[in-house]
Amino acid sequence: MKKHVNTNQPTFLSNNFLLHNTTAEKLYHVYAAHLPIIDYHNHLSPHSIASNKKFANLTEIWLKEDHYKWRAMRTLGISENLITGNASDEDKFKAWATCVPQTIRNPLFHWTQMELKNPFGLDIYLNTNTANEIYTHCNQLLTLDSFSTQNLLKHFKVQLACTTDDPVDDLLHHQQIADNHSYTTVLPSFRPDKLFAIANAELFIAYIRKLEAVTNTNIIDIDSLLSALKNRVEYFNNKGCRIADHGLLTMPPSSEITNELVDEFKLFISSNGKNTFSQPEVFSGMMLKELCKMYYEKGWIQQFHLGALRNTNTAMYVQLGNDSGFDSIGDDFQAKNIASFLNELATCNKLTKTIIYNSNPAYNEVFAAMIANFNNGSIKGKIQYGGAWWFLDQMDGIVKQLNALSNIGIISTFVGMLTDSRSFLSFSRHEYFRRILCNIFGAEMENGLLPNDEKWIGKIIQDICYYNAIEYFGVEKSISSN
């Protein structure tokens, strides 16, 4: 892609950014840098990929759905009108430009400069003095076919991208992508979070009605609800889905649903939610367990993103809705419920491949220890401690996650990084992860903590960055990985 470098103001982003020793440089440049990307969890728009969208300007592709940036802008005193409001795209970008110099030591500063350098070829800092130059330059590039969604995925060598999709979605855009044989395989993931919102009767009933419509099912009780869900699992499976994902504060407690609650649920449905359901956590636990059994039967991988305390600012949630920058790290206990839930599935031999993600760094070792409890020798790394997620997907968080997994688990089986992003520019996070990973291994090789065997360690680096995910998710190796 076209390059634009202002040599009068070079940034810190050299070829050896984050690589602090010679061995790390070799590990990254020889073994990791060229590998394709397996991005097995993100929130990219399937419609934007299917239509091969080109973005109107840098604000649209970079700022409009990035609540990481929104949080920083609010903290720095930027008005909501310049964040999610009615201000022009150019004014919103300039507002962000005033903030970037103040984000020093926040990962946003690294990510911002990395994303300007790749794919836009810019090697200058974003600030008020450079905002016009950067905005004009990037907007010109965004008019090119090489900056369409599909070509951006190809540029970043994204071999597989798994989006996040509601069970009622028709997956039409995924079919269109598949029919067009794009460079990147784009598969849906089954995300049934709305099913667990039974405590909010109005929202839950509205969702049940959507589920009825897409399955042509009259949902009157738990059995008919499970039948409808089985229908959607089958539908997703036929469209290439192999992953289910769940965003939960904690795993629901272990508890069997009683005959009384079965009857209560039937009355709850028949009354359109006017009768309350007394034990929503019991319902959620039962429903999640039954879904996990379905995933096992299909050979799917199940993911659990745990510990995010969502929508803490009620007034702003009412104004802007979900994913607007008002979520936080939760401090609820995790271990007992995770162990109990996975144990129930393992006991009945219905535990499929599982990835658990932690959002609270205090629980890193808890999660790292948990996974080995349910590995049974049938599959390498069957139960995974997922990559540093959300508030932890920065340098310190990545290092801590890798260290916890190394100390308590087996790092060589790890399936690597994911973006968890809505942005088509976020794939630099894979580069960020790979550089940090190589720096850790390189430093320990030079300090005598690991064997100074480049090929041996280089193969482990490649497995973590690419080949473990290829094996785990059942993806064909790309010829560009060689």
PyMOL commands that set and color helices and strands:
alter all, ss='L'
color gray80, all
select helices_A, chain A and resi 22-32+46-50+58-62+67-75+80-82+89-103+107-117+131-142+145-147+149-155+172-180+193-196+201-215+222-238+259-270+280-298+314-320+335-347+361-372+390-392+395-408+411-413+428-446+454-473+479-481
alter helices_A, ss='H'
color red, helices_A
select strands_A, chain A and resi 37-39+158-162+185-187+189-190+243-248+301-306+308-309+328-329+353-358+383-385
alter strands_A, ss='S'
color yellow, strands_A
deselect
rebuild
show_as cartoon
